Amino acid sequence: PDSVKIIGEQAFQGCGFDGELTIGANARDIKKYAFAYNEDLKGTAKIPEGTVIVDSHTFMNCAGLERVILPEGLRYISISAFGGCSSLKEAPKFPDSLLVIGDLAFQVCESMEGELVFPDGLLSIGNGCFAACKGLSGGLELPASLLNVKDSAFALCTGLTGGLKIPDSLGHIGYEA
């Protein structure tokens, strides 16, 4: 319901939900592991407007989740926030406000298709962030604001076959990035 403002740490972790996920419009603080390990959770995870951070492991291994909608104003996607969501069908549309995509944030989202389009203000792409996202396609154009791409960020993304544009601002590209 819209009356909920905070969804606590591990609130629904591993509960076995097998339907659609509806998060109230006022739930702007979703704590770590809140929905993790609900493998049969289906449909779309729409992160409410006003959310600034998707906390670590929030939706990790929600293998049935098919789509993620990220709000404008979101600044951080934390460690493994969507890691192991193997049924995600499309690359998320990242909001212009996004600064950091954390380690393993979308690791092994192997059904994720399409091109990754990063916002101009993005500063960092974490370790293993998109590792084994084999359905991603096209090239990579990294934004001019980007300071680092950490280890294995795009490892085993075999569908990325287009061009690669690396900005002058990039100070670090990690091992097997």
Number of C-alpha atoms within 10 A of each C-alpha: 10 9 9 13 14 13 17 14 16 18 15 17 20 17 15 15 17 13 13 14 15 12 17 16 17 17 19 20 19 25 19 24 22 22 29 29 24 24 23 18 24 20 18 16 18 16 25 20 15 15 20 20 20 27 22 26 26 28 28 28 26 27 22 21 26 20 19 19 14 20 20 17 15 22 21 21 27 23 25 28 29 30 27 28 30 23 21 27 19 18 21 19 15 21 20 16 17 24 22 19 26 24 26 27 31 31 26 25 28 21 19 25 19 16 20 20 16 20 19 16 17 24 19 21 28 24 25 27 29 29 25 24 27 20 19 25 19 15 16 17 16 21 20 17 17 24 19 17 24 21 20 22 27 24 19 17 19 14 17 20 12 12 10 12 12 14 14 11 13 17 10 13 16 13 12 13 19
